[in-house]
């Protein structure tokens, strides 16, 4: 039997299946640290360099395992540092439990050192359940409810434990009025819509002549069913960014990403379809979906709150993607006219040619698209791809060809900087036999990624397979926002906000005992990647890339063209290079492989 409340917490989490906690110590959780030490054979404590990384790792663990991720931080500043990573988990619907310390109960309300109103602070990010433990007898049901709610609601929950409570002897709740007696375990239900609603959806899909599908992360375990329905309906399939790994990109009618970072085939398909089937996605940008009234539409989502808010759906089906699609398949009629499908396949094939041509365009010194194109050809089977927000997400979305068995993710709805490296670390701890590859911009590396590399250096020798790669795009520019300033605001690049210091990422890796490779010539990219993949330890591949290669959207609106012209007229510091690179990439859309 556990001796203290902290010992009980560790043992109870172990009973819930938790084997790893990401965190950073502090005097607000000394009792918890003592229990982690006494019970280290049960749960491994992964010491990060910053609490934000701990929360990102917990989110990454949830994304790549489907299980609850757990992070731990001290009171006050430690707890505050968790917030960004926890919001990332909340907004991408991932089950994460945050365990944080608090000042002693007697001091609370007395403006004590590091005393923060944590219940108020966390009531939004952990709105489904945030609770302070005031007595040992309360702890059992607080843990059980935090875990069960995180699983059931696919969200963030929070347990706050004052430091004096951590040291108290544990007591089970007495069998008396006013006590709660909770239990372990959670079984996920299978949710299937009613037959009438399924038939309504089938009628719409059967009547459509030009059916487009959009799948997101919620369809991850329903790939076979998605493919079967697409075959029946002669549909093309676009993928929301979080759904990149739902289907492999070698399927001829998979049009790739949708949205600002998306592909032209996805744009064309959505603009021309007469029927839309959205599965497991909360893709928010209405301008990339069919015009209202253009298409009949059906949506499938496990969360009823997310139904019917992105497009005026004719039928909303609440249910598990896999089971709902299975129930829908017998009601569908195979379409004999495949002209719509053939047009989509032709567009997809031409698009891959365009991307290759763009990747091979010259740049100064390296075209970032070429780095991703060459990487794509060398990706190992079953690798796990993580991307940061920023320009790296553009090339992740478009140039990497996902194969069956791979996993991939990034910060979707929060679109925050910095999860790329901690996601990869969490993926490695969870799947040591697989190779994580983080795709990160230099802004994110300088903000938080570099200290994540220290965590890698601390733990990599414990891994059964040491392979892990970080690809850093070193363009000395906060590139995504630089282009947004130009195209969305019509402003020239603001050097004071956009230029960032150069940093020797490869040399830094070698200093930490890892492998570091720098490449600054396009003809050396392939050899550098081959060397990185053969390394016997984690590696940083630093690519010295051109910030003036444009992340062209799938469709350039008149407003965007006008704003871009405005930024040029205002005397952008990189005007000539920017125009030259934009022309090169734009012309490939019409005459691929032109030089």
Residue pairs with C-beta under 8 A, 6 or more apart in sequence:
1 170
2 8
2 10
2 11
2 170
3 169
3 170
4 31
4 34
4 35
4 166
4 167
4 168
4 169
4 170
5 31
5 133
5 136
5 139
5 161
5 165
5 166
5 167
5 168
5 169
5 170
6 31
6 32
6 34
6 35
6 161
6 166
6 167
7 35
7 38
7 39
7 170
8 136
8 139
8 140
8 170
9 32
9 35
9 99
9 139
9 143
9 161
10 32
10 35
10 36
10 38
10 39
10 42
10 43
11 39
11 42
12 139
12 140
12 143
12 144
13 21
13 43
13 70
13 143
13 147
14 39
14 42
14 43
15 184
16 68
16 143
16 144
16 147
16 184
17 67
17 68
18 43
18 68
18 70
19 42
19 43
19 44
20 43
20 44
20 46
20 61
20 70
20 429
20 430
21 36
21 43
21 44
21 45
21 46
21 70
21 71
21 72
21 99
22 46
22 48
22 53
22 54
22 55
22 57
22 58
22 61
22 69
22 70
22 71
22 72
22 426
23 29
23 45
23 46
23 47
23 48
23 51
23 54
23 71
23 72
23 73
23 99
24 47
24 48
24 49
24 50
24 51
24 54
24 72
24 73
24 74
24 78
25 33
25 47
25 74
26 73
26 74
26 75
26 78
26 101
27 74
27 163
28 74
28 75
28 76
28 78
28 100
28 101
28 102
28 103
28 114
28 163
29 72
29 73
29 74
29 75
29 78
29 99
29 100
29 101
29 161
29 163
29 166
30 163
30 166
31 161
31 163
31 166
31 167
32 72
32 99
32 101
32 161
32 166
33 45
35 166
36 43
36 45
45 72
46 54
46 57
46 429
46 455
46 459
47 455
47 458
48 54
48 57
48 422
48 452
48 455
49 451
49 452
49 454
49 455
50 81
50 448
50 451
51 71
51 73
51 78
51 79
51 81
51 82
51 85
52 81
52 82
52 84
52 85
52 418
52 448
53 85
53 418
53 421
53 422
53 425
53 448
53 451
53 452
53 455
54 71
54 72
54 73
54 82
54 85
54 422
55 71
55 82
55 83
55 84
55 85
55 86
55 88
55 89
55 96
55 98
56 85
56 88
56 418
56 419
56 422
56 423
56 426
57 69
57 71
57 85
57 422
57 423
57 425
57 426
57 429
58 69
58 70
58 71
58 85
58 89
58 96
58 97
58 98
58 426
59 69
59 85
59 86
59 88
59 89
59 92
59 94
59 96
59 419
59 423
59 426
60 69
60 386
60 409
60 419
60 422
60 423
60 424
60 425
60 426
60 427
61 67
61 69
61 426
61 429
61 430
62 68
62 69
62 89
62 94
62 95
62 96
63 92
63 94
63 409
63 423
64 384
64 407
64 409
64 423
64 426
64 427
64 430
64 431
65 430
65 431
67 95
68 95
68 96
68 97
68 147
68 150
68 151
69 89
69 94
69 95
69 96
69 97
69 426
70 96
70 97
70 98
70 99
71 82
71 85
71 86
71 96
71 97
71 98
71 99
72 98
72 99
72 100
73 79
73 81
73 82
73 98
73 99
73 100
73 101
74 100
74 101
74 114
75 100
75 101
75 102
75 103
75 114
75 115
75 116
75 118
75 163
76 113
76 114
76 115
76 116
77 114
78 100
78 101
79 98
79 100
79 101
79 116
79 118
79 121
79 122
80 116
80 121
82 98
82 100
83 121
83 125
84 414
84 416
84 418
85 419
85 422
86 96
86 98
86 122
86 125
86 126
86 156
87 125
87 414
87 416
88 94
88 411
88 414
88 416
88 419
89 95
89 96
89 155
89 156
90 96
90 125
90 126
90 155
90 156
91 412
91 413
91 414
92 217
92 242
92 411
92 412
92 413
92 414
93 154
93 155
93 303
94 154
94 155
94 156
95 150
95 151
95 153
95 154
95 155
95 156
96 150
96 155
96 156
96 157
97 146
97 147
97 150
97 156
97 157
97 158
97 159
98 122
98 126
98 156
98 157
98 158
98 159
99 158
99 159
99 161
100 118
100 158
100 159
100 160
100 161
101 160
101 161
101 162
101 163
101 166
102 108
102 115
102 118
102 132
102 160
102 161
102 162
102 163
103 112
103 113
103 114
103 115
103 162
103 163
104 162
104 163
104 164
105 134
105 162
105 164
105 165
106 164
107 115
108 115
108 162
118 130
118 132
118 158
118 160
119 130
119 132
119 160
122 130
122 158
122 160
123 130
125 156
125 158
126 155
126 156
126 157
126 158
127 155
128 149
128 153
128 155
128 156
128 157
129 145
129 146
129 149
129 150
129 157
129 158
130 157
130 158
130 160
131 142
131 145
131 146
131 158
131 159
131 160
132 160
132 161
132 162
133 139
133 142
133 159
133 160
133 161
133 162
133 165
134 162
134 165
135 165
136 165
136 168
136 169
136 170
136 171
137 171
137 172
137 173
137 174
137 179
138 173
138 180
139 161
139 170
140 172
140 173
140 181
140 182
141 173
141 180
141 181
141 182
142 159
143 159
144 182
144 183
144 184
145 157
145 182
146 157
146 158
146 159
147 157
147 186
148 186
149 155
149 157
150 156
150 157
151 186
151 188
152 186
152 188
154 303
173 179
173 180
173 181
175 181
190 320
190 323
191 302
191 318
191 319
191 320
191 323
191 324
192 319
192 320
192 323
192 324
192 327
193 201
193 317
193 318
193 319
193 324
193 327
197 315
197 317
198 317
198 324
198 327
198 328
198 331
199 331
200 314
200 315
201 298
201 315
201 317
201 328
201 331
202 328
202 331
202 332
204 275
204 296
204 297
204 298
204 314
204 315
205 211
205 233
205 275
205 277
205 298
205 328
205 332
206 331
206 332
206 333
207 275
207 296
208 233
208 273
208 274
208 275
208 295
208 296
209 274
209 275
209 335
209 337
209 340
210 272
210 273
210 274
210 275
210 340
211 233
211 234
211 235
211 236
211 273
211 274
211 275
211 276
211 277
211 335
211 340
212 235
212 236
212 238
212 269
212 270
212 273
212 275
212 276
212 277
212 290
212 295
213 226
213 229
213 230
213 233
213 235
213 236
213 237
213 238
213 276
213 277
213 278
213 279
214 237
214 238
214 239
214 240
214 258
214 270
214 276
214 277
214 278
214 279
214 281
214 283
214 289
215 226
215 237
215 238
215 239
215 240
215 243
215 246
215 247
215 278
215 279
215 280
215 281
216 239
216 240
216 242
216 243
216 246
216 278
216 279
216 280
216 281
216 282
216 283
217 240
217 242
217 243
217 246
217 280
217 281
217 409
217 412
218 243
218 279
218 280
218 281
218 301
218 302
218 321
219 226
219 243
219 246
219 279
219 280
219 281
219 321
219 322
220 243
220 245
220 246
220 280
221 321
221 322
222 246
222 279
222 280
222 321
222 322
222 325
223 246
223 247
225 321
225 322
225 325
225 326
225 329
226 237
226 246
226 247
226 279
226 325
227 247
227 251
228 325
228 329
229 235
229 277
229 325
229 328
229 329
229 332
230 236
230 237
230 253
231 334
232 329
232 332
232 333
232 334
232 335
233 277
233 332
233 335
234 335
234 337
234 338
234 340
234 341
235 253
235 277
235 340
235 341
236 253
236 254
236 255
236 265
236 269
236 340
236 341
236 344
236 348
237 247
237 251
237 253
237 254
237 255
238 254
238 255
238 256
238 257
238 258
238 262
238 263
238 266
238 269
238 270
239 246
239 247
239 254
239 255
239 256
239 257
239 258
240 257
240 258
240 259
240 281
240 283
240 412
241 257
241 259
241 261
241 393
241 397
241 410
241 412
242 281
242 409
242 410
242 412
243 280
243 281
244 257
244 385
244 396
244 397
244 400
244 402
244 408
244 409
245 385
245 402
245 406
245 407
245 408
245 409
246 280
247 254
247 402
248 254
248 401
248 402
248 403
248 404
248 406
249 256
249 400
249 401
249 402
249 403
250 401
250 403
252 345
252 348
252 349
253 341
253 344
253 345
253 348
254 348
255 263
255 265
255 266
255 269
255 344
255 347
255 348
255 351
256 262
256 263
256 265
256 266
256 348
256 351
256 397
256 398
257 263
257 266
257 397
257 398
258 266
258 267
258 270
258 283
258 288
259 283
259 285
259 288
260 285
260 288
260 553
261 393
261 394
261 397
261 398
261 551
262 288
262 397
262 398
262 553
262 554
263 351
263 398
263 554
264 347
264 351
264 354
264 554
264 555
264 589
265 344
265 347
265 348
265 351
266 288
266 554
267 288
267 554
267 555
268 347
269 344
269 347
270 276
270 288
270 289
270 290
271 290
271 291
273 290
273 294
273 295
274 294
274 295
274 296
275 295
275 296
275 297
276 289
276 290
276 295
276 296
276 297
276 298
276 311
277 297
277 298
277 299
277 300
278 297
278 298
278 299
278 300
278 301
278 310
278 311
278 313
279 299
279 300
279 301
279 321
279 325
280 300
280 301
280 302
280 321
281 301
282 301
282 306
282 309
282 310
282 413
283 289
283 310
284 310
284 413
286 310
286 311
288 554
289 310
289 311
290 297
290 311
292 311
292 312
293 312
296 314
297 311
297 312
297 313
297 314
297 315
298 313
298 314
298 315
298 316
298 317
299 307
299 308
299 310
299 311
299 313
299 315
299 316
299 317
300 317
300 319
300 321
300 324
300 325
301 307
301 316
301 317
301 318
301 321
302 318
302 319
302 320
302 321
303 318
304 318
307 313
307 316
307 317
307 318
308 316
317 324
319 327
350 592
353 592
353 593
354 588
354 589
354 592
355 369
355 373
355 398
355 399
356 373
356 592
356 593
357 588
357 592
357 593
357 594
358 367
358 369
358 584
358 585
358 588
359 367
359 369
359 370
359 372
359 373
359 374
359 399
360 367
360 370
360 373
360 593
361 367
361 369
361 549
361 581
361 584
361 585
361 588
362 522
362 584
363 370
363 522
363 545
363 546
363 548
363 549
363 581
364 546
364 548
364 577
365 520
365 521
365 522
365 544
365 545
365 546
366 519
366 520
366 521
366 522
366 525
366 543
366 544
366 545
366 546
367 522
367 545
367 546
367 549
368 391
368 392
368 395
368 473
368 475
368 543
368 545
368 546
368 549
369 395
369 399
369 549
370 522
370 525
371 395
371 471
371 473
371 525
371 543
371 545
372 395
372 396
372 398
372 399
372 400
372 439
373 399
374 525
374 526
374 529
375 400
375 437
375 471
375 529
376 399
376 400
376 401
378 526
378 529
378 530
378 533
379 385
379 400
379 401
379 403
379 406
379 437
380 435
380 533
381 403
381 405
381 406
382 405
382 406
382 434
382 435
383 406
383 407
383 434
383 435
383 436
383 437
384 406
384 407
384 408
384 424
384 427
384 431
384 434
384 435
384 436
384 437
385 396
385 400
385 402
385 406
385 407
385 408
385 409
385 436
385 437
385 439
386 408
386 409
386 410
386 419
386 420
386 421
386 423
386 424
386 427
386 436
386 437
386 438
386 439
387 393
387 396
387 408
387 409
387 410
387 420
387 438
387 439
387 440
388 410
388 411
388 417
388 418
388 419
388 420
388 421
388 438
388 439
388 440
388 441
388 444
388 449
389 410
389 411
389 415
389 416
389 417
389 419
389 444
389 480
390 417
390 441
390 443
390 444
390 478
390 479
390 480
391 441
391 473
391 475
391 479
391 480
391 483
391 551
392 420
392 439
392 440
392 441
392 444
392 471
392 473
393 410
393 480
394 480
394 551
395 439
396 408
396 410
396 439
400 408
402 408
407 427
409 423
410 419
410 420
410 423
411 419
417 443
417 444
417 447
417 448
418 444
418 447
418 448
418 449
420 438
420 439
420 440
420 444
420 449
420 470
421 438
421 440
421 444
421 445
421 448
421 449
421 452
421 453
421 470
422 448
422 452
423 436
423 438
424 436
424 437
424 438
424 468
424 470
425 436
425 452
425 455
425 456
425 468
427 434
427 436
428 434
428 436
428 463
428 468
429 459
432 463
432 464
432 465
433 464
433 465
434 465
435 465
435 467
435 468
435 469
436 468
436 469
437 468
437 469
437 470
437 471
438 449
438 468
438 469
438 470
438 471
439 471
439 473
440 449
440 470
440 471
440 472
440 473
441 472
441 473
441 475
441 478
441 479
441 480
442 472
442 473
442 474
442 475
442 476
442 477
442 500
442 503
442 505
443 478
443 479
443 500
445 470
445 472
445 503
445 505
446 500
446 501
446 503
449 470
449 472
450 503
450 505
450 508
453 470
453 508
453 509
453 512
453 514
453 540
454 512
456 468
456 512
456 514
456 538
457 512
457 513
457 514
457 538
460 466
460 468
460 514
460 537
460 538
466 536
466 537
466 538
467 533
467 535
467 538
468 538
468 539
469 532
469 533
469 535
469 538
469 539
469 540
469 541
470 538
470 539
470 540
470 541
471 541
471 543
472 505
472 540
472 541
472 542
472 543
473 479
473 543
473 545
474 502
474 503
474 505
474 542
474 543
474 544
474 545
475 544
475 545
475 546
475 547
476 499
476 500
476 501
476 502
476 547
477 498
477 499
477 500
477 547
478 497
478 498
478 500
479 547
479 551
480 551
481 497
481 498
482 493
482 498
482 547
483 550
483 551
485 491
485 492
485 493
485 494
485 498
485 567
486 492
486 493
486 563
486 564
486 567
486 572
486 578
487 560
487 563
487 564
487 567
488 560
488 563
489 563
489 567
490 562
490 563
490 564
490 565
490 566
490 567
490 570
491 566
491 567
491 570
492 567
492 568
492 570
492 571
492 572
492 573
493 567
493 572
493 573
493 574
495 573
504 518
504 542
505 516
505 518
505 540
505 542
506 516
506 517
506 518
506 540
506 541
506 542
507 516
507 518
508 516
508 540
509 515
509 516
509 538
509 539
509 540
510 516
513 537
514 537
514 538
514 539
514 540
515 532
515 535
515 536
515 537
515 538
515 539
515 540
516 539
516 540
516 542
517 528
517 531
517 532
517 539
517 540
517 541
517 542
518 542
518 544
519 525
519 528
519 541
519 542
519 543
519 544
520 543
520 544
525 543
528 541
528 543
529 541
532 539
532 541
546 577
546 581
547 574
548 574
548 577
548 578
548 580
548 581
549 581
549 585
550 578
550 581
550 582
550 585
552 582
552 585
552 586
552 589
553 560
564 582
568 575
568 578
568 579
572 578
587 594
588 594
